[in-house]
Amino acid sequence: MDLLSILEGMASNVGEEPDDEVMPSEESISRWQMLFGYSQAEAVEQIMNQNSDYTRQPVSGDHWNLVKSTMEAQGFDREAYEHWLRLGRPQSDSPHHHEQGDTDATSPPLSDDLFLIKLEGYYLSTPQRLQEIAQLTEEPHTNVGISDHGTTLFCRIDGYARRSVEKWAFMQTPKFKPVFIPVNLAKKDLSPDSLYPTLGRDPTLPQYRPSSAIIRDLDTNSVSHSTFSQGTTPSCPVLQDEYPVWYFFYGTLAEPDRLTSVLSLPEAESPPVLIPASVSGGVIKSWRGKYRALVDGGDSDVVHGSAYMVTSEEREIALRIYENKSYEVVRCTIVMASQTAQGLTFRFRGSL
């Protein structure tokens, strides 16, 4: 967008919006409370902040006319719709809807979104302070960023925590703008006491339920896997933080040059050792007409590809970033010529 467009937008905002000292109507306040879960005071604050922000990019008349009938049916007017766009999240992810336990079946929950938030200044200086503001049950994981300007601390949070921080910042100190960096990586959430998630299997079915939990000794960091009741069920499923771990690749990651680039492998490890392999319970579908996407299939369905040993969490994260949040990490049984191993693969989680 050029400077002229920005200035025209600012002039439009000044000309169209009422004086920011004028109280919003009761109808507007009630609408924002319903749509976004704000209290009355929060709704007033948000509306007045939006009206007084002349640098924002307004929704054009043509844009609003295209979506007007759909959005008004959901309770929005143009002003609330603009705020919804600025928040960058669907209506079903508003505090109001989550408090009621509603979810949008077509969109991943906010817990699947991952962000790095910068720890800075007086207001947000420590992980403990962030934990308090975002109402987290545990202290958030901290990452250290190093640049020519020094060292910066970041914490990893999900979409719910980001929403809490944004609400706190708006209400407590509007001049403070937290820095959020979206992290687009494949979800990984392996259950410690069931086979969930596993390619091609529903862990809620009796034949796939473990007879006992998988136990990690926190003192020695050793793992004892449970023995499962069914002979066809793997006795040692991979754990969330278990490394090294076998991965099954079926698309571009099975190309040595691509894998070398994604993992930034040193010359000593290039080309990477990829072993011909297959997995059962999945099928390959086409996504957007050009991408290969692995989805659940039947027990007799077999997908051929390559197995690769991922040696560290850092390398796994590089793979998850490459695949992005359109995919999720799931358990699978990898069959190679010389062995059969429990491992992981990337399953597509979007709509085909």
N, C-alpha and C positions, 0 to 999 in steps of 0.2 A: 504494500500500500504506500503511495507517495505522500509527500507532505501536504499537498493541496487537498487530497481526500481526507486526511486527518483533520485539517483545519475546517473543512466543510462540515465534517461530522460534529466537531465541537460547536460550530455555529448553529447547527441544527438542534443540538441538545439544549443550548442556551435559549433558543427561540421556542422550542416545543415544551420544555418542562416548566412546571410551576416553580415559584420561589421555594427554595429548599427549607425555608422557615415555616411554610404552610404545613399544618399537620395532615397526614394522609387521611382519607375517608375511612369510616368504619368498615365499609364494604371491602376496601383494599386491605386493611389490616386483617380482617377475618379471612380473606382469600389467602394471604401469605401464611397465616397461621395454619390453615388447612393443608396447603400445598407443601410447605417446607418444614412444618413442625415447630415454628418459632413461637415463643411466648408473645404476648401483646407488645411488651417493651422491645423485644428483639425485632418484631415485624416493623414497628415504627422506625427503629434505628436503621434497619436494612433499606427500607423504602426511601428514607431521607438521604442516606448515603448514596444510593443509586441516583436519585434526582440531582444531587449536588456534584456528581462526578461528570463534568463536561468533557473529559478526555475519552470517555468510553465510546465504543463503536455501536451506534444504535441499530436496531433492527429496521431495515428498510420497509417501506410500504409494500413493495412487491413481495418481499420475503414473508411478511406477516399475512398478506392475502393468500399465499400458498398454503399456509398451515393454520389459518385462523379457525376454520370450522372444526378441525381435529382438536386443536388445543382448547378452544372454548368449551368443547364437549367434556373436557377433563377439568374444567374450572379455571383455566388460565385467561387472563386478559393480556394485552400486548406488553404491559409493564412487567407482569409476573413472568411471562415467557422470556423476556430479555434477561431477567435475573436467573432463571433456570439455565439458560445457555451459558451465562457467565460462571455459574457453579460447575458446569461441565459434567453433570451427572443426570441420569434419568430420573423421572418423577418417583419411580418405585424405590429409589435409593435415598429419598428425603427422610429426615428424622421421623416425621409423622408416620410414614408408612412402616418403617422398621419397628417403631414402638408398637404398632398394631400387629407385627409379625408377618406382614405381607412381603412377598418377594415377586420379582418379575422372572418368569420361567425362561424368557428369551435372553436375559442378560446375566452375566456372572455376578455374584454378590460382591459388595464392596470389600469383603475380606480377601478377595482374590487380587485386588489392586495393590500394588506395592510402590512405595515412594521412599526416597531419601529426603529427610528434612534437615536443614542446616541448623546446627546449634550456634547461636550467636546472640550478642547483646545481653542486656540486663534481663529481658523477659524470658528468654529461652536459652539458658546458658549450659544446662547439664541434662543428662539423660533422666535423672531423677525428677527434674522440673517438668520435662516432657511427659513422663509417666503420670505425674499428678494432673497436668492440664488435659491430657488425652484420656484420662481415667483407665489406664492400662493395668492389667493384673500383674504384669511383670515389667521389669526395667527393659527398655528397648535395646536391641543390639546396636552397637556403635561401630561405624566405619571411619577410618582416618583418610582424609584426602591431603595430598602433599603437592604443592605447586611453588612457583617462584615467589609467590606472595606469602608463603608460610604454610602452616598446618591448619586444616579445618576439620571439625568433627561433624559427622552426619549420623543420623539414626534411621533405621528402617522401620516404617510403619505401614499399616494398611489403610484402605479407603475410609473405614470408620474412624480411625484415629485422626486422619487428616481432617475429616468433617468436624470433629470435636475441637481440634486446634483452630480451624478457621472460625468457628463460632466464638471460641474464647477470644481470639484476636479481635474480631469485630466488636465484641461487647466491652472488652477490658481496655484495649489500647488500639484504636483504629489506625493510628499512624504506623504501627508495627506490621509489616507484611512478611509472614514466614515464607521461606524459600523451599519449595517442593520440587523435587526432580523425579518424574515418573520413571519407574523401572519396568520395562516390558519384558518379562521373562515367563517361561512356562511354569505353571503351578506344580509344586511338589509337596504332597501331604500324605505320606504313607502311614497308615494306621499301625500302631505298635502291637495291637492285640487282635487283628483280623487280617484277611488278605486284601482288604480294600486299599487302593484300587488295583484291580488286576485285569489285564487285557482279556476280553471275551468271557468274563465270569462275573456273576452277581454274588458277592460275598455274603449276602443275606440268606442265600439258599442253604439248607442244612448240610449238603455235601461239601460246601466250601467253608464251613465254620471251623475254627481251630478248637481243639479240645482244651487248650490252656493258652495263657498269654505268652508273648515273647518278652523275655526279661533281660534288662541291662543292669549289670552291677555298677553302680555309680562310683564305687571306690576304686575298682580295678579297670573300669570301662570295658569289661568283657561282656560278651553276649551269649545268652543261652536261649536257643530257639525251642519253641514248643513242638511236640509231635502231634501231627494232625490225624484225625480219625480216618480219613479216606486215603487209600493208597495212591490215587491219582493226583492228590494234592501235594504240592511241594512242602517238604518238612522244614526248610530253612529259607523263608522269604526274606528279601532284602529289607533292611531297616532304613529309616529316614537319613541317618548320618553315617552310614556304613561305607567305608572306602578301603581298598579299591573295589569297584563294582563293574560288572559287565553291563554294557549297553548294546541294544540291538538297533541298527540303523537300516533304513529301507529306502531312503531318498538321497538327497544331495550330500548328506553327511557320510554316506558310504563311498564318496569320492575322495581318494587320498589327498588331492590338492586342496579341496574344500575343507576337509577336516583339519589339515595342517594350518590353514589360514584361520579358521575359527578358534582353534586352541593356541595359536601362536607357538607352535611346537619348535623347539630348537633343532638345529641340523642333526644332532645326534639321534633324535627320535623321528626324523623324517626320511622316508615316508612312514606314516603310522602303520602299525600292524593291524590290518583288518582281516578277520577270519570269516570265510563263507559260513552262513548260519541261517536258521529259520525259526519262526515262532508260530504257534497255533493259536486259534481263537480270534484272529483278526483278518480283515480284508482291506485292500487298498481302494480308495475312492478318489475321484478327481475333485479338487477344490479350485473354484474360479477358472476351471478349464485348463489349468496348466500345472497345478501343484498336486503332488501325491500325498494323500492324507490317510493315515492308518486309523481305522475305526473298529469297534467290536464286531466279531463275526461268530460263526458257529464253531463247535469243537473240531470239526473236520476241516475247517479253513486253515490254510497254511500260507504264510508270507515269507518269501526268501529275501535275504539281504546279507548284512555283515555284522559281526560281533566285534566290539572294541572294549578294552579294559580302561575305564576312567579311573585315574589314580588319586584324584583329590577333589575336594569340594570346589576349589577355584576353577578347575577345568569343567566340572559339571555345570557351574554357574554360567560359564562361557557358552556351553551347549544350550542351556535353558534360555539365555538371551537370544541366541541365534534362532531358536524355534519360536520364541515369543509366546504370549499368553493365549494364542489360538490353540495351543497344545498343552497337555499335562503329562507329567511323568507317572507311569503306571508300571506295576510289576508284570513280569512275564517269565516264561520258561524258554531259555535259548538253547537250541539244539545245534551243536557243531559236530564235525566228523569224529573228533576225539573225545568229546565230553558233552554233557548236558548240564547247564548251569542256571541258577536263579539269577535274574537280572532285571533290567529296567528298559523301557522304551518310551517314545513320545506318541501319545494318542491324541488325535484331533478332537477338540471339544467345541467346535463351532457348528454352524449350520451349513450343510452341503446343498 
